[in-house]
């Protein structure tokens, strides 16, 4: 069974369980400005481009800072907590190590900015990620396909020959739109069933060959769905 040309990893919620850090930081800065934040609002921001999230926070709280300042304040708080303790998602580090042993390159494709991505990457063995794409270094963030196209380009591979691992609806839409076969591992928020993506409950115990099998099964199921669809031909 041919292994993927590369595996493209989302970070927050997929590789590391940092969503609680983000949610706590959002609560803190809004409440420090006399506002009230809710988990419902916080969950709407999961997987988003940080600029979109910052504008949402400003529009729904008393904060009047520019979006860039909101992002920087959030990043300082979340990065500080990550440097104290990296909350790895189950099975993620083990799968990364197995992919490296098999010679499969990995890329990190995150809407977090470079400062936070660096804190996570530095907690892993050197060379774990052959490429890193961050939200402050692309013109269009997720759900636009640009981040995944950028990762494939940096690795010198075709997007369709890779596998993406995501946890959010926004991230899944981005990877699928880029033509990357996608595995969704929902965490903080549910992910709608999406053609081009298959859902798993966890990465725990998965091998590189398991990833290929899962994606191959989804492709076969997708082909079957297409064959079963009405053609529209008739009287």
C-alpha positions as CSV (number, residue, x, y, z in Angstrom):
1,X,0.0,0.0,0.0
2,X,1.5,3.3,-1.1
3,X,2.0,5.8,1.7
4,X,1.0,9.4,1.2
5,X,3.4,11.9,-0.2
6,X,3.0,13.9,3.0
7,X,0.7,14.3,5.9
8,X,-0.6,17.8,6.6
9,X,-1.5,18.5,10.2
10,X,-3.7,21.1,11.7
11,X,-2.4,22.2,15.1
12,X,-5.0,23.5,17.6
13,X,-7.4,20.7,18.5
14,X,-5.7,18.2,16.3
15,X,-2.0,18.0,17.3
16,X,-2.4,19.8,20.6
17,X,-5.4,20.4,22.8
18,X,-5.0,24.1,23.0
19,X,-8.6,25.1,22.4
20,X,-9.2,25.3,26.2
21,X,-6.3,27.7,26.4
22,X,-7.7,29.9,23.6
23,X,-11.2,29.9,25.2
24,X,-9.8,30.8,28.6
25,X,-7.8,33.7,27.0
26,X,-10.9,35.0,25.2
27,X,-12.9,34.9,28.4
28,X,-10.1,36.7,30.3
29,X,-9.6,39.6,27.9
30,X,-13.3,40.3,27.4
31,X,-14.0,40.2,31.1
32,X,-11.1,42.5,31.8
33,X,-12.8,45.0,29.6
34,X,-16.1,44.6,31.5
35,X,-17.8,42.3,29.0
36,X,-19.2,38.8,29.2
37,X,-17.9,36.0,26.9
38,X,-19.7,32.7,26.3
39,X,-18.5,29.3,25.3
40,X,-21.0,29.5,22.4
41,X,-19.1,32.5,21.0
42,X,-15.8,30.8,21.7
43,X,-16.9,27.6,19.8
44,X,-17.8,29.7,16.8
45,X,-14.1,30.7,16.5
46,X,-12.6,27.2,16.6
47,X,-10.5,26.7,13.5
48,X,-10.9,30.2,12.2
49,X,-8.3,32.6,10.8
50,X,-7.2,34.7,13.8
51,X,-8.0,38.0,12.1
52,X,-11.6,36.8,11.6
53,X,-11.7,35.7,15.3
54,X,-10.3,39.0,16.5
55,X,-12.9,41.0,14.5
56,X,-15.7,38.8,16.0
57,X,-14.4,39.4,19.5
58,X,-14.3,43.2,18.9
59,X,-17.8,43.1,17.4
60,X,-19.3,41.1,20.3
61,X,-17.6,42.7,23.3
62,X,-16.6,46.1,24.8
63,X,-13.0,45.7,23.4
64,X,-12.1,48.5,21.0
65,X,-8.5,47.5,20.2
66,X,-7.5,46.9,16.6
67,X,-7.8,43.2,15.6
68,X,-4.0,42.9,15.5
69,X,-3.7,43.9,19.2
70,X,-6.4,41.4,20.2
71,X,-4.5,38.6,18.4
72,X,-1.2,39.6,20.0
73,X,-2.8,39.6,23.5
74,X,-4.4,36.2,22.9
75,X,-1.1,34.8,21.5
76,X,0.9,35.9,24.5
77,X,-1.4,34.2,26.9
78,X,-1.8,31.0,24.9
79,X,1.9,30.7,24.1
80,X,2.8,31.2,27.7
81,X,0.6,28.3,28.7
82,X,2.0,26.1,25.9
83,X,5.5,26.7,27.0
84,X,4.5,25.6,30.5
85,X,2.8,22.5,29.3
86,X,2.1,21.2,25.8
87,X,-1.3,19.3,25.9
88,X,-0.8,16.7,23.1
89,X,-3.8,15.1,21.6
90,X,-4.0,11.3,22.1
91,X,-2.0,9.4,19.5
92,X,-0.6,12.5,17.7
93,X,3.0,12.3,18.7
94,X,3.1,8.6,18.2
95,X,1.7,8.9,14.7
96,X,4.1,11.7,13.9
97,X,7.0,9.5,14.9
98,X,5.7,6.6,12.9
99,X,5.4,8.7,9.8
100,X,9.0,9.9,10.2
101,X,10.2,6.4,10.6
102,X,8.4,5.5,7.3
103,X,10.0,8.5,5.6
104,X,6.8,10.4,5.2
105,X,7.2,14.2,5.5
106,X,4.9,16.2,7.7
107,X,3.7,19.8,7.4
108,X,2.0,21.9,10.1
109,X,-0.9,23.9,8.6
110,X,-2.3,26.2,11.3
111,X,-4.2,29.4,11.6
112,X,-2.3,30.3,14.7
113,X,0.5,32.7,14.1
114,X,4.2,31.8,14.0
115,X,5.0,32.6,17.6
116,X,2.6,29.9,18.9
117,X,3.5,27.4,16.2
118,X,7.1,27.7,17.1
119,X,6.4,26.9,20.7
120,X,4.7,23.7,19.7
121,X,7.3,22.7,17.1
122,X,10.2,23.3,19.5
123,X,8.6,20.8,21.9
124,X,9.0,18.0,19.3
125,X,12.2,16.4,18.0
126,X,14.1,18.6,15.5
127,X,13.0,18.0,11.9
128,X,9.5,16.6,12.8
129,X,7.9,19.1,10.5
130,X,9.4,19.7,7.1
131,X,7.2,22.7,6.5
132,X,5.1,25.1,8.6
133,X,2.3,27.3,7.3
134,X,0.9,29.8,9.8
135,X,-2.1,32.1,9.7
136,X,0.0,35.3,9.6
137,X,1.9,34.1,6.5
138,X,-1.0,33.4,4.1
139,X,-3.2,35.9,2.4
140,X,-6.4,33.8,2.8
141,X,-6.9,31.7,5.9
142,X,-9.0,28.6,6.4
143,X,-11.6,27.7,5.1
144,X,-9.9,29.0,2.0
145,X,-7.7,26.3,0.4
146,X,-4.6,28.5,0.3
147,X,-2.9,27.2,3.5
148,X,-3.0,23.6,2.2
149,X,-1.9,24.5,-1.3
150,X,1.0,26.4,0.3
151,X,2.0,23.4,2.4
152,X,2.0,21.1,-0.6
153,X,4.0,23.6,-2.6
154,X,6.6,24.0,0.2
155,X,7.0,20.2,0.3
156,X,7.1,19.8,-3.5
157,X,4.2,17.4,-3.6
158,X,0.7,17.3,-5.1
159,X,-2.1,18.1,-2.7
160,X,-4.1,15.2,-3.9
161,X,-1.3,12.8,-3.0
162,X,-1.2,14.0,0.7
163,X,-3.5,13.3,3.7
164,X,-4.8,16.1,5.9
165,X,-5.7,15.7,9.5
166,X,-8.2,18.2,10.9
167,X,-10.6,18.7,13.9
168,X,-12.9,21.6,12.9
169,X,-15.5,22.3,10.2
170,X,-13.4,25.3,9.0
171,X,-10.2,23.2,8.7
172,X,-11.9,20.3,6.9
173,X,-13.5,22.7,4.4
174,X,-10.0,24.2,3.7
175,X,-8.3,20.8,3.2
176,X,-11.1,19.4,1.1
177,X,-11.3,22.5,-1.1
178,X,-7.5,22.1,-1.7
179,X,-8.1,18.6,-3.0
180,X,-6.4,16.9,0.0
181,X,-8.0,13.6,1.2
182,X,-8.9,14.5,4.7
183,X,-9.3,12.7,8.0
184,X,-11.5,14.6,10.6
185,X,-11.0,13.9,14.3
186,X,-13.7,16.2,15.8
187,X,-12.9,17.5,19.3
188,X,-14.4,20.7,20.7
189,X,-17.0,21.2,18.0
190,X,-18.8,18.6,15.8
191,X,-17.8,18.4,12.1
192,X,-20.5,17.9,9.5
193,X,-20.2,14.9,7.3
194,X,-18.3,16.2,4.2
195,X,-17.6,14.5,0.9
196,X,-13.8,14.1,0.6
197,X,-13.4,13.7,4.4
198,X,-13.8,10.7,6.7
199,X,-14.3,11.0,10.5
200,X,-12.4,9.1,13.2
201,X,-12.9,9.3,16.9
202,X,-9.2,9.4,17.7
203,X,-5.7,9.1,16.4
204,X,-4.7,6.7,19.2
205,X,-3.1,3.6,17.9
206,X,-3.2,4.6,14.2
207,X,-0.3,3.7,11.9
208,X,0.7,5.4,8.6
209,X,-0.8,2.5,6.7
210,X,-4.1,2.9,8.7
211,X,-4.3,6.5,7.4
212,X,-4.1,5.2,3.8
213,X,-6.7,2.5,4.4
214,X,-9.1,5.0,5.9
215,X,-8.8,7.4,3.0
216,X,-9.1,4.6,0.5
217,X,-12.3,3.4,2.1
218,X,-13.7,6.9,1.9
219,X,-12.8,7.1,-1.8
220,X,-14.6,3.8,-2.5
221,X,-17.6,4.9,-0.6
222,X,-17.6,8.2,-2.4
223,X,-17.5,6.4,-5.8
224,X,-20.4,4.3,-4.7
225,X,-22.4,7.3,-3.7
226,X,-21.8,8.9,-7.1
227,X,-22.9,5.7,-8.9
228,X,-26.1,5.6,-6.9
229,X,-27.0,9.2,-7.6
230,X,-29.8,9.8,-10.2
231,X,-28.4,10.9,-13.6
232,X,-31.2,13.3,-14.3
233,X,-31.9,11.5,-17.6
234,X,-35.5,10.5,-18.3
235,X,-38.9,11.7,-19.3
